[in-house]
Amino acid sequence: MLRPDPAGRPRLIEIRDNLIDRIAEAKREGWLGEGEGLETSLAGANDKLVQMDAATARAASAVDLGMPTFNQIAGRATDT
């Protein structure tokens, strides 16, 4: 599975906008098959944008793993 690079987001937005224009043209001209193929490509572009946004959000959020205390990491040996 390929992960889209967030740096390519502006180019993908440009491609998506172009696809929207081409779909409108296909509908206007009555090119039904062409329009369906372009709609599939548009769905893929939108999915990639969602993936990019999710990756950016994950990278921006920090996860606090905490600092273990000595008692949590040291073994205990007791005589009973």
Beta strands, then each sheet from edge to edge (+ up, - down):
end
